[in-house]
Amino acid sequence: MKLVIFACLAAVAVAGPQRPRQDYRHIGIVSDTREDHGDGRFRYHFITEHGVDVQAAGNPGSAGQSNIQGAFSFPFPEGGTGNVRYVADELGYRPESNLIPTPPPLPPHAIEQIRVAEEQRRRGITF
């Protein structure tokens, strides 16, 4: 019983109001434009005072989803800007950016193994 009471008191203490972080600063919105046509078509664009820029436009998709094209950019603390463009539709979310890591190219022996395996598959060879 004491354990249950202790657990309840601990839960109340954890769920209580928290002091805001000392490094919290309000970031203002410099520009905010939104359109919603109510039929699945929408558009928005906003910019913060720190240089974050977000924009997207959506249209109804073939399966009831929203097909969205958008982009966002943000400043790096050390200078420069990160940019990401994306499409989200029936084929999923597909971002494009030089910030996204890409694997190195396959070595020649791996490409040869793939070619041999595809040739064997065409001939009906299975393992």
C-alpha positions in Angstrom: 0.0 0.0 0.0 2.8 2.4 0.8 4.3 1.7 -2.6 1.1 2.7 -4.3 0.9 5.9 -2.3 4.5 6.7 -3.1 4.0 6.0 -6.8 1.0 8.3 -6.8 2.9 11.1 -5.1 5.8 10.7 -7.5 3.5 10.9 -10.5 1.9 14.1 -9.1 5.3 15.6 -8.6 6.5 14.8 -12.1 3.2 15.9 -13.7 3.3 19.3 -11.8 4.1 22.6 -13.5 7.7 22.7 -14.8 9.9 25.8 -14.8 10.6 27.0 -18.3 14.1 26.4 -19.6 16.4 29.3 -19.0 17.5 29.4 -22.7 13.9 29.6 -24.0 13.3 32.6 -26.2 10.2 33.5 -28.1 10.7 33.4 -31.9 8.4 35.7 -33.8 6.6 35.0 -37.0 7.5 37.7 -39.6 5.2 36.5 -42.4 2.4 34.0 -42.4 0.2 33.3 -45.4 -2.4 30.5 -45.5 -5.1 29.4 -47.9 -7.5 26.5 -47.5 -10.0 25.9 -50.2 -11.9 23.2 -48.2 -11.6 20.7 -51.0 -8.1 19.3 -50.2 -6.3 22.2 -51.9 -4.2 24.3 -49.6 -1.1 26.5 -49.5 0.9 28.0 -46.7 4.1 30.0 -46.3 5.7 31.4 -43.1 8.9 33.0 -42.1 10.3 33.4 -38.6 12.5 36.3 -37.4 15.4 33.8 -37.2 15.2 33.0 -40.9 13.3 29.7 -40.9 11.2 29.7 -44.1 8.5 27.0 -44.7 6.2 26.6 -47.6 3.9 23.9 -48.9 1.0 23.4 -51.3 -1.3 20.5 -51.4 -3.9 19.0 -53.7 -6.2 16.0 -53.3 -4.6 12.7 -54.2 -6.1 9.7 -56.0 -6.7 7.7 -52.8 -8.1 10.5 -50.6 -4.7 11.7 -49.3 -3.1 15.1 -49.8 -0.4 15.3 -52.3 2.0 18.0 -51.0 5.0 19.8 -52.5 7.0 21.9 -50.2 10.3 23.3 -49.1 11.9 24.6 -45.9 15.1 26.3 -45.1 16.8 27.3 -41.9 20.0 29.1 -40.9 22.9 27.2 -39.4 24.4 28.7 -36.2 27.8 28.7 -37.8 26.6 30.5 -40.9 25.0 29.3 -44.1 21.5 27.9 -44.8 20.1 24.4 -45.0 17.5 23.8 -47.8 15.1 20.9 -48.2 12.6 20.4 -51.0 10.1 17.5 -50.8 7.1 15.8 -52.3 4.7 13.7 -50.3 2.1 11.7 -52.3 1.0 8.1 -53.1 4.7 7.1 -53.3 5.6 8.5 -49.9 7.7 11.3 -48.6 10.7 12.1 -50.9 13.0 14.9 -49.7 15.8 16.3 -51.8 18.7 18.2 -50.2 22.5 18.2 -50.2 22.1 17.8 -46.4 20.8 14.2 -46.7 23.6 11.7 -46.5 24.0 9.4 -49.5 25.8 6.1 -49.5 29.0 5.8 -51.4 28.8 4.2 -54.9 28.9 0.4 -55.0 32.3 -1.1 -55.7 32.7 -2.8 -59.1 32.7 -6.4 -57.7 29.3 -5.7 -56.1 27.9 -4.4 -59.4 29.1 -7.5 -61.1 27.5 -9.8 -58.5 24.2 -8.0 -59.0 24.5 -8.4 -62.8 25.2 -12.2 -62.4 22.2 -12.6 -60.0 19.9 -10.8 -62.4 21.1 -13.0 -65.3 20.5 -16.1 -63.2 17.0 -14.9 -62.3 16.2 -14.4 -66.0 17.3 -18.0 -66.7 15.1 -19.3 -63.9 18.0 -20.3 -61.6 17.0 -20.2 -58.0 18.9 -21.2 -54.8 
